[in-house]
């Protein structure tokens, strides 16, 4: 029995098909809006003719950019972050120090799906409309030809399917809020300093990227899934084909084989009356040419104090650079 359209479950094995349906919906939206360019109204030499030509040119440019983005999504590397790793990334993002996107990003072009929503994002409605928040289920990023890193929060709209109605498409994913752009070569300090340009979405994504690169924190494995129709998908004209369009990298929290060694649990002259939690924290690790760059490394939460003593509910948060 074949699956109904858009009925694929939210799972790592479904990501290639979900991506394909999303791209098809974007193509359909571009085709629908292109009719206004191919069949413009006859305004003759009326005063509004020049304004209409200007609007038509802007629409054509916008549709070209949208088509380029769709081609990039088709070529994006696919990632699936497990539920536990989502929690760790969100926690780690709250104290993320300075970091550099170009150092942390696992690929120049990728689509990362959260196994469960990492947050909510504001919905940007077509033509305005009431403000609402939707689940943040995925993030697509793309290093454009001009070197700018473009970040796009994406939602499943599982609880708000009516929000897609103005676009006259059906899709398991859709862009949820304003596109974010950053310079990937410039260290990201906005979130650490609390500036007006800070973005929680950038911080959580950055934390996830950094955690993915830590073998002691995360384990990654490749999942190969065949195309839905059993045939390899043809790349869009002019687009670079992905290395493996049906390959999904699954990112999971690595369970430690044994708890970390705790110096304070060893005999010493200092007497402890309790055990306590040390919250997760970041350490800056030197990397890059001549160790000139810094890459934050996450140290997960752990318990300090001698075995057998009562555990306090207080949690100590450590900041280490």
C-alpha positions in Angstrom: 0.0 0.0 0.0 1.5 3.4 -1.0 1.7 6.2 1.5 -0.5 9.2 1.0 1.1 12.5 0.0 2.7 14.3 3.0 1.9 11.4 5.3 5.5 10.5 5.9 6.4 10.3 9.6 8.7 12.8 11.2 11.7 10.5 11.4 15.3 10.3 10.1 14.3 7.8 7.4 11.7 10.3 6.0 14.0 13.4 5.7 15.0 12.8 2.0 11.3 12.5 1.0 10.3 15.4 3.2 13.0 17.5 1.5 11.8 16.4 -1.9 8.2 17.4 -1.2 9.3 20.8 0.2 11.3 21.5 -3.0 8.4 20.5 -5.2 6.1 22.9 -3.3 8.6 25.7 -3.7 8.8 25.0 -7.5 5.0 25.1 -7.6 4.9 28.4 -5.8 7.5 29.9 -8.2 5.6 28.6 -11.2 2.3 30.0 -9.9 3.8 33.5 -9.4 5.6 33.4 -12.7 2.3 33.7 -14.5 2.2 37.3 -13.5 5.4 37.9 -15.4 4.5 35.8 -18.5 1.0 37.3 -18.8 1.2 40.9 -17.6 -1.9 43.1 -17.8 -2.2 45.5 -20.7 -1.8 49.0 -19.2 -0.7 50.7 -22.4 0.9 54.1 -21.7 -1.0 54.7 -18.5 0.8 56.5 -15.6 1.0 53.2 -13.8 2.9 51.4 -16.6 6.4 52.3 -15.4 5.5 51.3 -11.8 4.1 48.0 -13.1 7.3 47.3 -15.0 9.4 48.0 -11.9 7.3 45.7 -9.8 7.5 43.0 -12.5 11.3 43.2 -12.6 11.5 43.0 -8.8 9.2 39.9 -8.8 11.3 38.3 -11.5 14.4 38.9 -9.4 12.7 37.5 -6.3 11.6 34.4 -8.1 15.1 33.8 -9.5 16.5 34.0 -6.0 13.8 31.6 -4.8 14.7 29.1 -7.5 18.4 29.3 -6.6 17.5 28.6 -2.9 15.4 25.6 -3.9 18.3 24.2 -5.9 20.5 24.7 -2.8 18.0 22.9 -0.6 18.0 20.0 -3.1 21.8 19.8 -2.8 22.0 20.3 1.0 23.5 17.6 3.3 20.9 16.2 5.6 21.1 15.9 9.4 18.8 14.5 12.0 19.3 15.5 15.7 18.0 13.0 18.2 15.7 14.2 21.1 18.4 14.0 23.8 20.8 16.0 21.6 18.2 18.7 21.1 17.9 19.2 24.8 21.7 19.3 25.2 22.1 21.9 22.4 19.4 24.1 23.8 21.0 24.0 27.3 24.5 24.6 25.9 23.3 27.5 23.8 22.4 29.5 26.9 26.1 30.0 27.8 27.7 29.8 24.4 30.8 32.0 24.3 32.3 33.6 21.2 32.4 31.2 18.2 33.0 31.3 14.5 30.4 29.9 12.1 33.0 28.9 9.5 34.8 26.8 12.1 31.8 25.2 13.6 29.5 24.4 10.5 29.7 20.7 9.5 29.0 21.6 5.8 28.6 24.8 3.7 25.0 23.8 2.8 22.8 21.7 5.1 19.3 20.9 6.3 19.1 20.0 10.0 15.9 18.5 11.4 15.2 18.4 15.2 13.6 15.2 16.4 11.5 17.4 18.6 11.0 21.2 18.3 13.9 23.1 19.6 11.8 26.2 20.2 9.1 28.3 18.6 9.6 30.9 15.9 7.5 33.8 14.8 5.5 33.1 11.6 5.9 35.6 8.8 2.5 35.6 7.0 2.1 36.2 3.3 0.8 39.8 2.8 0.8 40.5 6.6 -1.7 39.1 9.1 -1.9 38.4 12.8 1.3 37.4 14.6 1.6 33.8 15.7 4.4 31.4 16.8 5.0 28.0 15.2 7.3 25.2 16.2 10.9 25.4 15.1 11.5 21.9 13.6 14.4 22.4 11.2 17.1 24.8 10.1 18.5 25.2 6.6 21.7 27.0 6.0 23.5 27.9 2.8 26.8 29.6 2.1 25.9 31.8 -0.9 28.2 32.7 -3.8 28.9 36.1 -2.2 30.3 34.3 0.9 27.4 35.2 3.2 26.0 32.4 5.4 22.2 32.4 5.1 20.1 30.7 7.9 16.5 29.8 7.5 14.3 28.5 10.4 11.8 26.0 9.2 8.5 24.7 10.6 6.4 21.6 10.0 3.2 23.7 10.7 1.8 20.5 12.2 -0.6 22.4 14.3 -1.1 25.3 11.9 -1.7 23.9 8.4 -4.0 26.7 7.5 -1.0 29.1 7.4 0.1 27.5 4.0 -3.3 28.3 2.4 -2.2 31.7 0.9 0.7 29.9 -0.9 -1.6 27.4 -2.6 0.7 24.5 -1.9 1.0 21.5 0.4 4.3 20.8 2.0 5.7 19.1 5.1 8.1 22.0 5.7 8.0 25.7 5.1 10.2 28.7 6.0 8.8 30.1 9.3 10.4 33.5 9.9 12.7 36.1 8.5 15.9 34.8 6.9 19.1 35.4 9.0 22.4 36.3 7.4 25.8 36.3 9.0 29.4 36.6 8.0 30.8 33.1 8.6 34.4 34.3 9.0 33.6 36.8 11.8 33.5 35.4 15.3 29.9 35.5 16.7 29.9 37.6 19.8 26.3 39.0 19.7 24.7 36.3 21.8 27.5 36.2 24.4 27.4 40.0 24.9 23.6 40.3 24.6 23.6 42.9 21.8 20.6 43.9 19.8 21.7 41.7 16.9 21.7 38.5 19.1 19.6 35.6 17.9 18.5 32.6 20.0 18.2 30.6 16.8 21.8 31.3 15.8 23.0 30.4 19.2 21.1 27.0 19.4 22.3 26.1 15.9 25.9 27.1 16.7 25.7 24.9 19.9 24.4 22.0 17.8 27.2 22.4 15.2 29.9 22.5 17.9 28.4 19.5 19.8 28.3 17.5 16.5 32.0 17.9 16.2 32.8 16.5 19.7 33.2 12.7 19.6 33.0 12.6 23.4 29.6 14.3 23.4 27.9 13.1 20.2 28.0 10.1 17.9 27.1 10.4 14.2 26.1 7.7 11.8 25.1 7.7 8.2 21.7 6.4 7.2 21.3 5.6 3.5 17.7 5.8 2.3 16.7 5.1 -1.3 14.6 7.6 -3.3 10.8 7.3 -2.8 10.3 6.1 -6.4 13.3 3.8 -6.4 15.1 6.0 -9.0 17.9 8.5 -8.4 16.6 12.1 -8.5 17.8 14.3 -11.3 19.5 17.5 -10.1 17.8 20.8 -11.1 19.3 22.5 -14.1 22.5 24.4 -13.2 22.6 23.0 -9.7 25.5 21.0 -8.3 24.3 17.4 -7.5 24.6 16.4 -3.8 27.2 13.8 -3.0 24.5 11.4 -1.9 20.9 12.8 -1.9 19.6 10.0 0.2 22.2 10.1 2.9 21.1 11.4 6.4 23.6 12.0 9.2 22.0 11.1 12.5 23.4 12.9 15.5 22.9 11.3 18.9 24.0 11.9 22.4 26.9 9.7 23.3 26.4 7.9 26.6 29.7 7.8 28.7 31.0 4.4 29.4 32.0 5.4 32.9 31.4 8.6 34.9 34.2 11.2 34.7 36.9 10.9 37.3 36.3 13.3 40.2 39.3 14.5 42.1 37.2 15.7 44.9 36.0 12.1 45.6 39.6 11.1 46.4 40.9 11.3 50.0 42.1 14.8 50.9 42.4 17.1 53.8 39.1 18.8 52.8 35.9 17.4 54.2 32.7 17.5 52.2 29.2 17.2 53.6 27.4 16.7 50.3 27.6 16.1 46.6 26.6 18.7 44.1 25.8 19.2 40.4 28.2 21.1 38.2 26.2 22.4 35.3 27.4 22.0 31.7 29.9 24.7 30.5 32.1 25.7 27.6 35.8 25.7 27.3 37.6 27.5 24.5 39.9 25.1 22.6 42.7 26.5 20.3 42.4 25.3 16.7 43.2 26.4 13.1 46.4 27.8 11.7 49.0 28.3 14.4 46.2 27.8 16.9 45.0 31.3 16.1 41.3 30.4 16.2 39.1 29.3 19.1 36.4 26.6 19.0 34.2 26.2 22.1 34.1 22.7 23.6 31.1 21.7 25.7 31.7 20.0 29.1 28.5 18.2 30.1 26.9 18.3 33.6 28.4 16.0 36.2 28.3 15.4 39.9 31.1 16.4 42.3 31.8 15.2 45.8 32.5 11.9 47.5 30.3 8.9 46.9 27.7 8.2 49.5 27.0 11.8 50.6 23.5 13.4 50.0 23.1 15.1 46.7 21.9 18.7 46.9 19.4 20.0 44.4 21.4 23.1 43.8 23.3 23.2 40.5 26.5 25.2 40.1 27.1 26.7 36.7 30.7 27.1 35.7 32.0 29.6 33.1 35.4 28.7 31.7 37.1 30.2 28.7 
